[in-house]
Structures are given as C-alpha cells and as structure tokens.
Amino acid sequence: MTPSAKPSINGTWAIERQLSSWSNGLFPHESMDLRVSLRIENGNLFYHSVNRTNPDAPPSHFRFDIPLDNRPHPFKGSQRFDHLRGRLLPNGALEILKLKDSAVVLAEIWRRDSDHLLFRWGVSCSAPRSPKAYTEYFSAIDPNGVRSHAASF
C-alpha cells in the first residue's frame, strides 16, 4: 500500500468484545457475537451482519445495499428506521445514517484504525432502546473464518 492509499474496510469483520463499549454501560461483554461484511464497489455499499448475541434466539441478519451518494434511500427491514443514507468521507471513512420520518435516529462512522482493526463510532437515539453512543472494534476474518488480526488486550 502506498503511503497515500487509504486502508480498505472491505471484508468480513468480527467484533472485539473487550475493546468495545456503549455509553449506557449495557454492552454485553460476555455474549456479544457480531460479524459484519462490508463491500464498497462502484459507488455502492453492500452490508450484511449476523448477530448471535442471544443464544436463545436464532441469529439475526441485517442486510442492505445503497448508493454512497449522501441521499436517503428507502429501507423496509427495520421498525426503528425507514431510510438509509451513506457517503464516503475524505479520509476514507464511511458514514451511515439511519432515518425515521426524515430524522436521523442512528449515525455511524466506520474507519480502519492504526492497529488494522475496523472501528465503528455511533450514536443511537431511537426508541424503544435506550439512547447511547457506542465505540466498537472489529478484527478482520479471513475466508476460512479465522481472525487475521487479534487485538492485544
């Protein structure tokens, strides 16, 4: 990678529970199990997550693809929001906004950090869940399902 190249966020990522937190103190450090696949291609974001945090429930899947044109796009897969808006920021980070009735209810910034982890910072102000800010870190997962970078704790 050249010094001016921005690291890619494309790939599959697994949450690092020990590094992640929520401002409301309710982050499930013992059980959080979240994998996220991101791909930016031809000006579009393809997103898929699998959440296995609740062992008594089937995994929840969340999937969307949107143009990264900073315009709202209808979304029917959530009761918490009805539109998604995304854009790439000049520093190579990704901004995703989730809107309900034209108001932002979740805002996220995704970027690679200096330890080669994927970092997500966000704010959720949607009901019925308690409002919170969150900082979450993710390690890359290789095609065999193995973490290609283990964070040092």
Backbone hydrogen bonds in HBPLUS format (Angstrom, degrees):
<---DONOR---> <-ACCEPTOR-->    atom                        ^
c    i                          cat <-CA-CA->   ^        H-A-AA   ^      H-
h    n   atom  resd res      DA  || num        DHA   H-A  angle D-A-AA Bond
n    s   type  num  typ     dist DA aas  dist angle  dist       angle   num
A0005-ALA N   A0002-THR O   2.94 MM   3  5.22 149.3  2.03 111.7 121.4     1
A0011-GLY N   A0038-LEU O   2.89 MM  27  5.53 158.5  1.93 157.6 156.1     2
A0038-LEU N   A0011-GLY O   2.89 MM  27  5.53 159.9  1.93 161.5 164.8     3
A0141-ILE N   A0012-THR O   2.73 MM 129  5.34 150.2  1.82 156.4 149.9     4
A0013-TRP N   A0036-VAL O   2.74 MM  23  5.17 154.9  1.80 149.3 158.1     5
A0036-VAL N   A0013-TRP O   2.84 MM  23  5.17 156.5  1.89 147.0 155.1     6
A0014-ALA N   A0139-SER O   2.81 MM 125  5.31 156.1  1.87 151.0 157.6     7
A0139-SER N   A0014-ALA O   2.79 MM 125  5.31 151.4  1.87 157.3 153.9     8
A0015-ILE N   A0034-LEU O   3.00 MM  19  5.60 160.5  2.04 165.5 169.4     9
A0016-GLU N   A0137-TYR O   2.69 MM 121  5.43 161.6  1.73 153.0 149.2    10
A0019-LEU N   A0016-GLU O   3.27 MM   3  5.67 140.8  2.43 107.2 117.2    11
A0020-SER N   A0017-ARG O   3.32 MM   3  5.30 142.2  2.48  98.4 108.5    12
A0021-SER N   A0135-THR O   2.80 MM 114  5.48 160.1  1.84 159.3 166.0    13
A0135-THR N   A0021-SER O   2.97 MM 114  5.48 166.4  1.99 157.8 162.0    14
A0025-GLY N   A0022-TRP O   3.09 MM   3  5.59 164.7  2.12 118.3 121.4    15
A0023-SER N   A0133-ALA O   2.81 MM 110  5.26 163.1  1.83 162.0 163.6    16
A0029-HIS N   A0027-PHE O   2.94 MM   2  5.79 126.3  2.23 113.3  97.4    17
A0031-SER N   A0028-PRO O   3.15 MM   3  5.52 130.2  2.41 105.9 118.5    18
A0032-MET N   A0028-PRO O   2.80 MM   4  5.31 155.1  1.86 166.2 162.7    19
A0052-ARG N   A0033-ASP O   2.75 MM  19  5.09 167.7  1.76 163.6 165.4    20
A0035-ARG N   A0050-VAL O   3.01 MM  15  5.33 161.8  2.04 148.7 154.7    21
A0050-VAL N   A0035-ARG O   2.86 MM  15  5.33 154.7  1.92 151.1 158.4    22
A0037-SER N   A0048-HIS O   2.71 MM  11  5.17 163.8  1.73 161.0 166.7    23
A0048-HIS N   A0037-SER O   2.99 MM  11  5.17 146.5  2.11 148.1 152.8    24
A0039-ARG N   A0046-PHE O   2.93 MM   7  5.07 136.8  2.12 147.2 154.1    25
A0046-PHE N   A0039-ARG O   2.79 MM   7  5.07 157.4  1.84 150.7 158.3    26
A0041-GLU N   A0044-ASN O   2.92 MM   3  5.36 154.9  1.99 149.4 156.8    27
A0044-ASN N   A0041-GLU O   2.94 MM   3  5.36 153.6  2.01 115.6 124.0    28
A0068-LEU N   A0043-GLY O   2.78 MM  25  5.60 175.0  1.78 155.9 154.5    29
A0045-LEU N   A0066-ILE O   2.77 MM  21  5.41 165.7  1.79 164.3 166.6    30
A0066-ILE N   A0045-LEU O   2.95 MM  21  5.41 145.3  2.08 144.7 154.5    31
A0047-TYR N   A0064-PHE O   2.85 MM  17  5.36 169.4  1.86 176.3 174.8    32
A0064-PHE N   A0047-TYR O   3.00 MM  17  5.36 158.2  2.05 143.7 147.5    33
A0049-SER N   A0062-PHE O   2.81 MM  13  5.18 153.0  1.88 147.8 156.7    34
A0062-PHE N   A0049-SER O   3.01 MM  13  5.18 153.4  2.09 141.4 145.6    35
A0051-ASN N   A0060-SER O   2.87 MM   9  5.17 163.9  1.89 151.1 156.6    36
A0060-SER N   A0051-ASN O   2.97 MM   9  5.17 159.2  2.02 145.5 146.5    37
A0057-ALA N   A0054-ASN O   3.17 MM   3  5.61 167.7  2.19 117.4 119.9    38
A0070-ASN N   A0086-GLY O   2.81 MM  16  5.08 153.7  1.88 164.1 155.0    39
A0073-HIS N   A0084-LEU O   2.74 MM  11  5.22 146.1  1.86 141.8 153.3    40
A0084-LEU N   A0073-HIS O   2.84 MM  11  5.22 153.2  1.92 142.9 150.0    41
A0075-PHE N   A0082-ASP O   2.77 MM   7  4.96 150.9  1.86 133.7 128.4    42
A0082-ASP N   A0099-LEU O   2.66 MM  17  5.99 150.6  1.74 152.0 159.3    43
A0083-HIS N   A0099-LEU O   3.12 MM  16  5.06 146.7  2.23 144.2 143.5    44
A0099-LEU N   A0083-HIS O   2.92 MM  16  5.06 168.9  1.93 142.3 146.1    45
A0085-ARG N   A0097-LEU O   2.86 MM  12  5.02 149.6  1.96 150.5 153.5    46
A0097-LEU N   A0085-ARG O   2.73 MM  12  5.02 168.0  1.74 159.2 162.8    47
A0087-ARG N   A0095-GLU O   3.04 MM   8  5.41 146.9  2.16 146.3 152.9    48
A0095-GLU N   A0087-ARG O   2.90 MM   8  5.41 170.7  1.91 168.9 171.5    49
A0089-LEU N   A0093-ALA O   2.79 MM   4  5.18 174.2  1.79 148.7 150.4    50
A0092-GLY N   A0089-LEU O   2.99 MM   3  5.57 157.0  2.04 130.1 130.3    51
A0094-LEU N   A0110-TRP O   2.80 MM  16  5.00 161.5  1.83 149.2 155.6    52
A0110-TRP N   A0094-LEU O   2.78 MM  16  5.00 162.2  1.81 150.2 156.4    53
A0096-ILE N   A0108-GLU O   2.96 MM  12  5.17 159.1  2.00 140.1 146.5    54
A0108-GLU N   A0096-ILE O   2.85 MM  12  5.17 151.6  1.93 153.1 161.1    55
A0098-LYS N   A0106-LEU O   2.84 MM   8  5.03 167.2  1.86 154.2 153.9    56
A0105-VAL N   A0098-LYS O   2.83 MM   7  5.88 170.9  1.84 160.5 163.4    57
A0106-LEU N   A0098-LYS O   3.23 MM   8  5.03 152.9  2.31 142.8 142.2    58
A0100-LYS N   A0103-ALA O   2.83 MM   3  5.33 154.6  1.89 152.2 155.9    59
A0103-ALA N   A0100-LYS O   3.01 MM   3  5.33 165.9  2.03 118.5 120.5    60
A0125-CYS N   A0105-VAL O   2.82 MM  20  5.17 174.6  1.82 156.6 158.3    61
A0107-ALA N   A0123-VAL O   2.97 MM  16  5.39 153.2  2.05 149.6 158.1    62
A0123-VAL N   A0107-ALA O   2.92 MM  16  5.39 147.3  2.02 147.9 158.2    63
A0109-ILE N   A0121-TRP O   2.81 MM  12  5.33 155.1  1.87 157.5 166.1    64
A0121-TRP N   A0109-ILE O   2.94 MM  12  5.33 161.8  1.98 154.0 158.9    65
A0111-ARG N   A0119-PHE O   2.94 MM   8  5.35 152.4  2.02 149.1 157.3    66
A0119-PHE N   A0111-ARG O   2.71 MM   8  5.35 172.2  1.72 166.1 169.0    67
A0113-ASP N   A0117-LEU O   2.89 MM   4  5.54 156.9  1.94 155.9 160.4    68
A0116-HIS N   A0113-ASP O   3.07 MM   3  5.47 153.7  2.14 121.2 121.7    69
A0118-LEU N   A0138-PHE O   2.86 MM  20  4.93 168.4  1.88 147.7 151.3    70
A0138-PHE N   A0118-LEU O   2.77 MM  20  4.93 145.6  1.89 146.8 155.2    71
A0120-ARG N   A0136-GLU O   2.77 MM  16  5.12 162.1  1.80 157.8 161.4    72
A0136-GLU N   A0120-ARG O   2.83 MM  16  5.12 161.8  1.87 151.5 157.5    73
A0122-GLY N   A0134-TYR O   2.90 MM  12  5.19 155.3  1.96 147.2 152.5    74
A0134-TYR N   A0122-GLY O   2.78 MM  12  5.19 156.5  1.84 142.1 145.6    75
A0124-SER N   A0132-LYS O   2.75 MM   8  5.34 168.7  1.76 167.8 171.8    76
A0132-LYS N   A0124-SER O   2.90 MM   8  5.34 151.4  1.98 144.2 152.9    77
A0148-SER N   A0140-ALA O   2.85 MM   8  5.52 154.4  1.91 133.8 142.5    78
A0142-ASP N   A0146-VAL O   2.76 MM   4  5.39 171.1  1.77 151.7 151.7    79
A0145-GLY N   A0142-ASP O   2.82 MM   3  5.39 163.3  1.85 129.1 131.0    80
